[in-house]
Amino acid sequence: MKKENVLFLALAVITVICIMSIGVAIAERSIIIALLAIAGVFIATGLGFTLRKKLRESSEI
């Protein structure tokens, strides 16, 4: 597996864990955990898309 693929896999796993923790936060009725989990989803997803764009631009040159 290439280094980039491992990084994308790690970001995907982090995103899934954050999505699962939203469900746990709802079950526990914790707004703070839910907000942190939602922020984690946005950050991990944003990092993944940004990394993919950089890799795509570097390979085109």
Secondary structure, DSSP 8 states (H G I E B T S, - for coil): --HHHHHHHHHHHHHHHHHHHHHHHHHHT-HHHHHHHHHHHHHHHHHHHHHHHHHHHHHH-
